[in-house]
Amino acid sequence: MKALAAVGLLLLVAGPAAASDLPVTRSVLPNGLTVVVREDPGVGVVAASLQVRAGSLFETEATAGITHFVQRALLRGTEKHSARALAEAAEDLGGSLDASGEVESAEVRVAGIARQWAPLLALLAEMVLEPTFPAAEIERERALLLGQLQTRADNPFPRAFDTALRDVYGPHPYAWPSLGRRESVAQLTREALVAHYRAIYRPDRMVLAVSGNVPRAGVLAAAERLFRRLPAPGGAPALAARRGLDAWRRRVVERDAKQAQVLVGFLAPPVAHADYAPVRVLATVLGGGMSSRLFTELRDRRGLAYSVGVLATARTGPALFAPYLGTAPPNAEAALAGMLAEVDRLRTQPVEERELSRAKAYLLGNLAMDRRTSARLAWYLAFYELVGAGWDWPQRFVRAVEAVTADDVARVAQRYLVRPTVVVLRPPREAER
């Protein structure tokens, strides 16, 4: 689980029936801001997720990490509160606040006691509308970010994953993590952060989602009052992303480590594609849970892996499908050969109905568990509405998964599991002796 968190994986989840049965309303304010409200009278909490269409997808090599840097700077002080006072204000309301930039979006989020929904929304709006970007605080945040980037580089699994991203995507912005690059983060100025903030916080590129025990009409009225100072923008939106490369590569990275990390990357369809659900089922057959093929064959039967799985990212452009494993360095080549053999078996042999049913149940069960809280529900409502899939995309995804057949799995395996990019991170060979 820590490894998955480290790479910022966007897990696509769909909620339980109770979550989808509760009323959800979508409104667009006069200035273009979209507001989605999910009323849940059965909980005593409220969560709000304000997301803007920005992130590493819209960055360049020189600005990689700027969106996440801006989001963290929003926590560093406003016209009314210092960084510490912001945190204390949220805690006084029985809640918390946070902000981050990801690949396809950037988020400011608050959560707390339901009866405090109005002051919590006001605090969120203050962070978004009145940041001061204090110079000293920016330098403190920069030091933290550079430390996180160094930790990522020192950790074998994220390092192997980042190497695979670069090799799979080439010059496409998907090639670097949302934290950015050490070189770019070190060079970003306060002026650049302020300019980027002003460019991305446009109401037509923002979605506010609120989930919890709240009054819909009251939330809409509060949102219009709080955010009406954001004028309807003119001009073109942010730059479109560049296309990536799909070329076969193999790379061995030597790094001091007790384990070897093996990743095999393929390009996969985006979330809006009809093949997305079958590919997610395919990923679960291969690496989802203790009954998956990688687990039973490479870990249990042959003892070639400590950990196995498949990373499947959610992207509006080409996604990443990446089987991975951790193993003892002397076993790296055998483990890689075994993984490629399992991939080939998916391409050449049909999946049995029992295996298919298990994979679908495992996938939907795990997806449902991730939407148990108001905070996660608010995130899903905001994110999928923001990227154009619609706030109800998770419910539609559930239906798509349920309809997947063995023939669908075979078809997508043959279509997408080709031209692999292989990354093996291992200690220097002399260290094995």
BELJO-V371101 format. One record per backbone hydrogen bond with DSSP energy under -0.5 kcal/mol. NH is the residue of the N-H (numbers start at 0). CO is the residue of the C=O. E is the energy in kcal/mol with one decimal. If there is no record, write none. Layout:
# BELJO-V371101
nh:NH co:CO e:E
nh:NH co:CO e:E
This chain:
# BELJO-V371101
nh:4 co:0 e:-2.2
nh:5 co:1 e:-2.0
nh:6 co:2 e:-1.1
nh:7 co:4 e:-1.3
nh:8 co:3 e:-1.5
nh:10 co:8 e:-1.0
nh:12 co:10 e:-0.7
nh:18 co:15 e:-0.6
nh:19 co:15 e:-1.5
nh:20 co:16 e:-1.9
nh:21 co:17 e:-1.0
nh:24 co:36 e:-2.3
nh:26 co:34 e:-2.7
nh:28 co:32 e:-3.2
nh:31 co:28 e:-2.4
nh:33 co:205 e:-1.7
nh:34 co:26 e:-3.4
nh:35 co:207 e:-2.9
nh:36 co:24 e:-2.4
nh:37 co:209 e:-3.0
nh:38 co:22 e:-1.6
nh:38 co:36 e:-0.6
nh:39 co:37 e:-0.5
nh:39 co:211 e:-2.9
nh:42 co:39 e:-1.4
nh:45 co:111 e:-2.3
nh:46 co:210 e:-2.3
nh:47 co:109 e:-2.8
nh:48 co:208 e:-2.9
nh:49 co:107 e:-3.0
nh:50 co:48 e:-0.7
nh:50 co:206 e:-2.9
nh:51 co:105 e:-2.4
nh:52 co:204 e:-2.7
nh:53 co:51 e:-1.6
nh:55 co:101 e:-1.7
nh:56 co:102 e:-2.4
nh:57 co:54 e:-1.8
nh:58 co:55 e:-1.5
nh:63 co:59 e:-0.8
nh:65 co:62 e:-2.4
nh:68 co:64 e:-2.1
nh:69 co:65 e:-2.6
nh:70 co:66 e:-2.4
nh:71 co:67 e:-2.4
nh:72 co:68 e:-2.0
nh:73 co:69 e:-1.5
nh:74 co:70 e:-0.6
nh:74 co:71 e:-0.9
nh:75 co:72 e:-1.7
nh:76 co:73 e:-0.7
nh:77 co:80 e:-3.4
nh:78 co:129 e:-1.4
nh:82 co:75 e:-0.7
nh:85 co:81 e:-2.2
nh:86 co:82 e:-1.7
nh:87 co:83 e:-2.3
nh:88 co:84 e:-2.4
nh:89 co:85 e:-2.0
nh:90 co:86 e:-2.1
nh:91 co:87 e:-2.3
nh:92 co:88 e:-0.7
nh:92 co:89 e:-0.8
nh:93 co:90 e:-1.8
nh:94 co:89 e:-2.3
nh:95 co:110 e:-2.2
nh:97 co:108 e:-2.1
nh:99 co:106 e:-2.2
nh:101 co:104 e:-3.1
nh:105 co:51 e:-1.9
nh:106 co:99 e:-3.0
nh:107 co:49 e:-2.3
nh:108 co:97 e:-2.7
nh:109 co:47 e:-2.1
nh:110 co:95 e:-2.0
nh:111 co:45 e:-2.2
nh:112 co:92 e:-1.2
nh:113 co:43 e:-2.5
nh:115 co:112 e:-1.9
nh:116 co:113 e:-1.8
nh:119 co:115 e:-2.1
nh:120 co:116 e:-2.3
nh:121 co:117 e:-2.1
nh:122 co:118 e:-2.0
nh:123 co:119 e:-2.1
nh:124 co:120 e:-2.6
nh:125 co:121 e:-2.1
nh:126 co:122 e:-1.9
nh:127 co:123 e:-1.8
nh:128 co:124 e:-2.8
nh:129 co:125 e:-2.4
nh:131 co:76 e:-1.8
nh:132 co:76 e:-0.6
nh:137 co:133 e:-2.4
nh:138 co:134 e:-1.8
nh:139 co:135 e:-1.6
nh:140 co:136 e:-2.5
nh:141 co:137 e:-2.7
nh:142 co:138 e:-2.1
nh:143 co:139 e:-1.8
nh:144 co:140 e:-2.6
nh:145 co:141 e:-2.8
nh:146 co:142 e:-1.9
nh:147 co:143 e:-2.2
nh:148 co:144 e:-2.4
nh:149 co:145 e:-2.0
nh:150 co:146 e:-2.3
nh:151 co:147 e:-2.3
nh:152 co:148 e:-2.1
nh:153 co:149 e:-1.9
nh:154 co:150 e:-1.2
nh:155 co:153 e:-0.5
nh:158 co:154 e:-2.3
nh:159 co:155 e:-2.5
nh:160 co:156 e:-2.6
nh:161 co:157 e:-3.0
nh:162 co:158 e:-2.1
nh:163 co:159 e:-2.2
nh:164 co:160 e:-2.4
nh:165 co:161 e:-2.1
nh:166 co:162 e:-2.1
nh:167 co:163 e:-2.7
nh:168 co:164 e:-2.6
nh:169 co:165 e:-1.6
nh:171 co:168 e:-2.2
nh:174 co:171 e:-2.3
nh:175 co:172 e:-1.5
nh:179 co:176 e:-1.8
nh:180 co:63 e:-1.0
nh:184 co:180 e:-2.7
nh:185 co:181 e:-2.0
nh:186 co:182 e:-0.7
nh:186 co:183 e:-0.8
nh:187 co:183 e:-1.3
nh:192 co:188 e:-2.1
nh:193 co:189 e:-2.5
nh:194 co:190 e:-2.3
nh:195 co:191 e:-2.3
nh:196 co:192 e:-2.5
nh:197 co:193 e:-2.3
nh:198 co:194 e:-1.7
nh:199 co:195 e:-2.2
nh:200 co:196 e:-2.0
nh:201 co:199 e:-2.3
nh:204 co:201 e:-2.1
nh:205 co:202 e:-1.3
nh:206 co:50 e:-2.6
nh:207 co:33 e:-2.9
nh:208 co:48 e:-2.6
nh:208 co:206 e:-0.6
nh:209 co:35 e:-2.5
nh:210 co:46 e:-2.7
nh:211 co:37 e:-1.9
nh:212 co:44 e:-1.7
nh:213 co:211 e:-1.9
nh:215 co:213 e:-0.6
nh:218 co:214 e:-2.4
nh:219 co:215 e:-2.5
nh:220 co:216 e:-2.3
nh:221 co:217 e:-2.4
nh:222 co:218 e:-2.8
nh:223 co:219 e:-2.4
nh:224 co:220 e:-2.1
nh:225 co:221 e:-2.7
nh:226 co:222 e:-2.4
nh:227 co:223 e:-0.9
nh:229 co:226 e:-1.8
nh:230 co:228 e:-0.9
nh:244 co:168 e:-0.5
nh:248 co:419 e:-0.8
nh:250 co:421 e:-2.3
nh:252 co:250 e:-0.5
nh:252 co:423 e:-3.0
nh:253 co:251 e:-0.6
nh:254 co:252 e:-0.5
nh:254 co:425 e:-2.6
nh:259 co:326 e:-3.4
nh:260 co:424 e:-2.6
nh:261 co:324 e:-2.7
nh:262 co:422 e:-2.6
nh:263 co:322 e:-2.4
nh:264 co:420 e:-3.5
nh:265 co:320 e:-2.1
nh:267 co:318 e:-2.5
nh:270 co:314 e:-2.4
nh:272 co:269 e:-1.6
nh:275 co:272 e:-1.6
nh:278 co:274 e:-2.2
nh:279 co:275 e:-2.1
nh:280 co:276 e:-2.1
nh:281 co:277 e:-2.5
nh:282 co:278 e:-2.5
nh:283 co:279 e:-1.6
nh:284 co:280 e:-2.5
nh:285 co:281 e:-2.1
nh:286 co:282 e:-2.9
nh:287 co:283 e:-2.3
nh:288 co:286 e:-0.8
nh:291 co:288 e:-1.3
nh:292 co:284 e:-2.1
nh:293 co:285 e:-2.6
nh:295 co:291 e:-2.5
nh:296 co:292 e:-2.5
nh:297 co:292 e:-0.5
nh:297 co:293 e:-1.6
nh:298 co:293 e:-1.1
nh:298 co:294 e:-0.8
nh:299 co:294 e:-2.6
nh:300 co:295 e:-2.1
nh:301 co:296 e:-1.6
nh:303 co:297 e:-3.5
nh:304 co:297 e:-0.7
nh:305 co:325 e:-3.6
nh:306 co:325 e:-1.1
nh:308 co:323 e:-1.6
nh:310 co:321 e:-2.6
nh:311 co:309 e:-0.5
nh:312 co:319 e:-1.9
nh:314 co:312 e:-0.7
nh:318 co:267 e:-2.2
nh:320 co:265 e:-2.6
nh:321 co:310 e:-2.9
nh:321 co:319 e:-0.5
nh:322 co:263 e:-1.0
nh:323 co:308 e:-2.7
nh:324 co:261 e:-1.9
nh:325 co:306 e:-2.1
nh:326 co:259 e:-2.5
nh:328 co:257 e:-0.5
nh:330 co:327 e:-2.1
nh:331 co:328 e:-1.6
nh:334 co:330 e:-2.8
nh:335 co:331 e:-2.5
nh:336 co:332 e:-2.5
nh:337 co:333 e:-2.3
nh:338 co:334 e:-2.5
nh:339 co:335 e:-2.6
nh:340 co:336 e:-1.9
nh:341 co:337 e:-2.0
nh:342 co:338 e:-2.2
nh:343 co:339 e:-2.4
nh:344 co:340 e:-2.2
nh:345 co:341 e:-1.6
nh:346 co:342 e:-1.2
nh:347 co:343 e:-1.2
nh:348 co:344 e:-2.6
nh:355 co:351 e:-2.5
nh:356 co:352 e:-2.8
nh:357 co:353 e:-2.3
nh:358 co:354 e:-2.3
nh:359 co:355 e:-2.4
nh:360 co:356 e:-2.3
nh:361 co:357 e:-2.7
nh:362 co:358 e:-2.6
nh:363 co:359 e:-2.6
nh:364 co:360 e:-2.4
nh:365 co:361 e:-2.3
nh:366 co:362 e:-2.3
nh:367 co:363 e:-2.3
nh:368 co:364 e:-1.7
nh:369 co:365 e:-1.0
nh:370 co:367 e:-1.5
nh:371 co:368 e:-1.0
nh:376 co:372 e:-2.2
nh:377 co:373 e:-2.5
nh:378 co:374 e:-2.0
nh:379 co:375 e:-2.4
nh:380 co:376 e:-2.4
nh:381 co:377 e:-2.4
nh:382 co:378 e:-3.2
nh:383 co:379 e:-2.0
nh:384 co:380 e:-1.2
nh:385 co:381 e:-2.5
nh:386 co:382 e:-2.2
nh:387 co:384 e:-0.9
nh:388 co:383 e:-1.4
nh:389 co:383 e:-2.2
nh:392 co:389 e:-2.1
nh:394 co:391 e:-0.6
nh:395 co:391 e:-1.7
nh:396 co:392 e:-2.6
nh:397 co:393 e:-1.9
nh:398 co:394 e:-1.7
nh:399 co:395 e:-2.1
nh:400 co:396 e:-2.5
nh:401 co:397 e:-2.5
nh:402 co:398 e:-1.2
nh:403 co:400 e:-1.5
nh:408 co:404 e:-1.9
nh:409 co:405 e:-2.2
nh:410 co:406 e:-2.4
nh:411 co:407 e:-2.4
nh:412 co:408 e:-2.1
nh:413 co:409 e:-2.1
nh:414 co:410 e:-1.6
nh:415 co:411 e:-2.9
nh:416 co:411 e:-0.5
nh:416 co:412 e:-1.6
nh:417 co:415 e:-1.9
nh:420 co:264 e:-2.4
nh:421 co:248 e:-2.7
nh:421 co:419 e:-0.6
nh:422 co:262 e:-2.7
nh:423 co:250 e:-2.6
nh:424 co:260 e:-3.0
nh:424 co:422 e:-0.5
nh:425 co:252 e:-2.7
nh:425 co:423 e:-0.6
nh:430 co:427 e:-1.7
nh:431 co:427 e:-0.6
nh:431 co:428 e:-1.2
nh:432 co:428 e:-0.6
nh:432 co:429 e:-0.6
